[in-house]
């Protein structure tokens, strides 16, 4: 079996770097006006229109950090989840990396709790990149709270 590199879009939320498989990414947009709506789930800011498609917007920053820093660099990473487009507010979309499978580690926490949306953690030089399955992460917004707890507990230490 050949091991192909995983082409991932890397984005920053706070000081952490996350990667999502490029196949899950539709586009990267500048921040734009977001219209809130009532009774929306936590971390959902509202909706915006991107290329004539009404797109829900999830604030990954509030989900992962519990607070939102308004930055000019903030980007909307539009991802495909269950055939729907969802916009993710991130601090910056930095680059696309080819991540070799043999650089991906699975921290002890992931094995003990079987966190389906964490694909692993990859060291790229000095950079630690947390690889997410964005579809699994977003299919249940409570996963966002769980991801924040995992990050906060800093149990993402390498085994």
N, C-alpha and C positions, 0 to 999 in steps of 0.2 A: 504494500500500500504506500502510495506516495504521500509525503507530508507537504502540503502546499502552505506557503505563507498565508497568513490571515491579513487581508488588506483592511485596515481599520481607520475610520475617521477618529482623530484624537481631539477631545475638547476638554476645557478646564472648567471646573466648578470650585471656586475658592482656590486652594493650593493643590488640589488633587487633579490628576489627569485620568480621564476615562476614555475607553475606546469602544466604538460600536462597529460592527461589521459594515463595510461600505455598502453592501447590498441592502441594508436596512435604511440607508440614508437617501432621501429624495433630493434635498437641496439645503443650502445654508443661506439664510436671509439676514438682512439687517433687521434690527428690532423695529417693530411698527406698532401702531395703535391696536390695543387689545380691548375688546368689549366684554366686560364681566356679565355673567348671567346668574340668576338666583339658583340656590340649591346645588351648586356645583361641588364636586368632590374636593377634598383638601388638595392643595398644591396645583389645582387647575385655576389659572388666572382668568380664563374666559375664552373667547374665540377671536380669530382674526381671519382676514381673507387673503389667501396666497394664491396667485394665479387663478382667480375666480373660484377657488375652493375654500369653503368655510372650514377653518382648521382649529380644533381645540388647542389651547396652549398650556403646557405643563411647566411650572417653574421648578426646574431641577435644583436651582440654587436654594429655594426655600425648603424643598424636599430634603436636600442633603445637608444643608447648613443651618436650617431653621431661620434663616434671615436672607433678605435679598439686598444685595449691594447694587445700586444702580450704576452701571458703568457704561461708558460710550462704546466699549468693545463688545458689549453683550451681543450675542447672536442667537438667532432662532435656527436650530437644527431641525429640519423637517424630516421625520422618520415615518416609515411605513409600518403600521401595526394592524394586523388582521384586515388588510386591504383598506385601511383608513390612514389618512395623513394626520400626524400629530406633531405640533411644534414644541420643541424643548428649548426653554430659555437656559443658556449656558453663558459663562463669563467670557469665553473665547473659544473659537474653533481653531485649533492651532495647525494641524497638518494631517496628512494621510501617511500611515506607516505600514510597511509590510512586516508583520510580526511572525517570526518563525515559531512553529509549534513547540520546538524544544526550548523556547525561552518562557513558555507559559507555565506558571506554577499554580498549584491549587492549595491555598493556605488551609491549615488544619481546621479552621472554623467552617470552611465551606464543606469539608467532608463530613464534619459532625452534624451539620444542620441541613445539608443538602439544599443549598440555596440555588434554585434553578436558574436565576437570572444572572448569577455571577459565573462568567465563563473561566475566570482565572485572573492571574496577575502576572504581568510581564515586566521584567527589567529591560529597559532599553538604555544602555549606558547608565547614566545617573538617574534616569527617569523611571518611576514606578507607574505603570499604567494598569488601571483596573478595567478589565474587559467585561462589558455588559451585554446580555442578550436583551435588547431594548424591548422587544415584543413581550417577552416574559415579564420584564420589569413593569411594563405599563398595563398589562392585562388586568392587574389588580393594584390600584393605587396604594393599598396598604403595604405593598412591597417597597414602596418608596420610604415609608416609615422604617421598615425593617432594615433597608439599606443604610439609612441614616444611623440607626442604632449600631449596625455592624461597624460603620466607619467611626462612629463616636467611641465605640468600645476599643478601638484601635487593635482589635484582635486580628487585623489583616496582616499581622506580622508574619514574615516568612517562616515556614516550618524548618 
